[in-house]
Amino acid sequence: MSFDIRPTRDRDEFRAALYAIGQYFSGQPSEERLDRFLGLLGLERMHAAFDGDVIVGGAGAFTFDFSVPGGSLPCAGVTVVGTYPTHRRRGVLTSVMRRQLEDIHERGEPIAALWASEERIYGRFGYGLASWWGAISVPRAANGFTVPVDPRLQARFVEREAAAATFGPVWDVLRMQRTGTFARSEAWWNNRRLFVPDEEAGHPRRFVALERDGEVRAYAIYKPTFAFEDGAPASKIDVLEAIGVDPEATAAIWRFLFDIDWIASVDASLLPPDHPLFFLLAEPRRARFRMSDGLWVRLVDVGAALSGRAYLGDGSVVFDVRDTFCPWNEGRWKLDGGVAARTDAPADIALDVGSLGAAYLGAVSFTQLRDSLRLEELTSGAVARADAIFAWRPLPWCPEIF
């Protein structure tokens, strides 16, 4: 069965396409929340699937400037993908994802990225698991550090209205340090990161800056939850974001969070596996780190994507790429001197585009992919050579699900 897939043209179509996924989590969004989301996404970046004149599915994409090794690239931040339960297993999702990828390609965005609510789905469309994140819950009795923090860093609360301007420069430093982050506009800060209307009444967000000599060196966004058990405080705080411009500032902002009175535990998620906390904490085992999949990356234009990032290693490698969903990527690509181009040379590694996307940010090695039967090594030593070329540290980190 075929469906008409096109961008939404008005507010009602946008709402109906958004509800394709929204109905599984809640009711219709409030008018205020719809306005905020529409303002960030735009009508033209929400694709809707029509069965006749009825919308039965949708998929959106934010327009991102996305951090990749050594720089940044235009990227589609894929979001709110869903199908109405009346039309499941009828090809709606495949049709929407195909048209969306065609649109991304036409826009000149060489990569797409998403968070997968169901990880079985997106490999079918060429996305590869490219990063990991973990959650921690640190009890007060086990929050000691192995080293002292810089006493010159002083904390102050920041009003929400001033938070974007105050925190933005620190976020921009993180973007230069870590792949997987994206540029935040003032509208994104205010309408997405600093304020969520449905949450504000019960657990309002707190904003803290750490300064040294009048310069903001770190910030934190967190939500407290009050509790009192057996005659003692049992509250916790959920840390949404705690970021410093350097290791000293990062350690100090976490020390501030752990030292808040009345707090029995500090919880945080979306932390990268190489976060400094795991060596700052004297008892890291008691943080109960639990790991999950993070960003999934799709190379929409293999040549532009591979040529658009930096490489630490020298050498060349020829990939034979399979991509039935985006056939313009099919064939052999030679990466040499940081530039990828079409080639007739014999292939060193054969793989699908999702596996290449998994390795793109440097967190997943070609050795892992080979040992997981996700690629074929056609030339002896090619996997080791590709690992040396693509390796990148620190690991990717996106502290926010989009």
C-alpha positions, 0 to 999 in steps of 0.5 A, a space after each residue: 500500500 502506498 502513502 502520500 508523504 510530504 511536509 506539514 503545511 499548517 498547525 493542524 497537520 503538524 499537530 496530527 503528525 506529532 501525535 503519531 508518536 505523542 499518543 503513546 506517551 501522553 495526550 495532545 500537547 498543550 497549546 504552549 508546548 505545541 508552539 514551542 516545539 513548532 518554533 524549534 522544528 518548523 512545518 517544513 521539517 515535519 513529514 506526515 504520512 497521509 492515507 487519503 486525507 488522514 494523517 497516519 504517521 509522522 517524522 521530524 528533524 531538527 536542523 543541527 550544527 553537529 560536532 564531529 571529530 575535528 569540527 562540525 557538520 550540518 546534521 538532521 536531528 531526527 525526532 518524533 517518529 511514529 505511526 498510528 496504531 490503526 496503520 501499524 505493519 503497513 509500510 508507513 514508517 518505511 515510507 516516512 523514513 525514506 522520504 525524510 532521508 531523501 529530504 535530508 540529502 536534498 538539503 545537503 546535510 551529510 549526516 543524521 542522528 537520533 535517539 532510538 526509543 526502540 533500538 530494533 527499528 533504525 538499523 533497517 534505515 541505515 542508522 548505526 549505534 555510535 555512542 553509549 551513555 550511562 546513569 548513576 545514583 550516588 548515595 551521600 555516604 559514597 560521594 567522596 572524591 579522591 582529590 580536593 577541588 579548586 576552592 577558588 570556584 564560587 557558586 551562585 544561583 542564576 535566574 532562568 531568564 539569564 541562564 542561556 547567556 550565562 551557560 552558553 559559553 561553557 556549552 560552546 567549550 564542550 562542543 569543541 571538546 566532545 563529538 555528538 553535541 550540537 549548537 544551541 540557539 537562545 530559543 533552544 535553551 529557553 524552550 527546550 533545555 531550561 523550561 518544560 511547562 509540564 514539569 515546572 509545577 512539580 519539580 522546577 529546575 535549578 540553575 547554578 553557575 561556578 565562577 572564578 575571578 568573575 568568569 563562569 567556569 561551570 554550570 549545573 541544571 538540576 531538579 530536587 525531589 523532597 522526601 523525609 523518611 524515618 525522621 531523616 531527610 531522604 531527598 534526591 536531586 536529578 542532574 540534567 546537566 553539569 558541565 565545566 570548561 576544564 577538569 578543575 571546573 568539572 570536578 568543582 561543579 559535581 562537588 557542589 551538587 554532592 554537598 547540597 544539604 538534605 540530599 540522600 542521593 544524586 542521580 544523573 543520566 546521559 553520562 559518557 563512559 569516560 566521564 571524569 566522575 568515575 576516577 574522581 569518586 573514591 567509591 565509583 562502584 557504589 555509583 551503580 553505573 548502568 549503560 545504555 545505547 546513545 546516539 545512532 548515526 546515519 551517513 546520508 552522504 558517505 563522501 561528504 560525511 567521511 571528508 567532513 571529519 578529522 582523523 588522527 591516524 594516517 593511511 588509506 582504506 577502501 570501503 565497499 558500502 552497502 546502502 539499499 535505502 539510500 542507493 546514492 551511497 552504494 559502492 566503493 569509497 577510498 578514504 585517503 588523507 582525510 578525503 573520501 572519493 569514489 574509486 575502482 580500487 579493490 575494497 579493503 572492508 565490506 560493510 553496510 552503511 549502518 556499521 560505517 555510521 556506528 564507527 563514524 564518531 570514533 567510539 565504536 571500533 572496526 574491530 568490534 564490528 568485525 568481531 560482531 559479524 557486522 563487516 567483512 575484512 577483505 584485506 589482511 590488516 585493514 581493520 587495524 588500519 581503519 581503527 588507527 585512522 578513525 580512533 578519537 578521544 574523548 568519547 562522544 557525549 550528547 547530554 540531551 535527548 532530542 
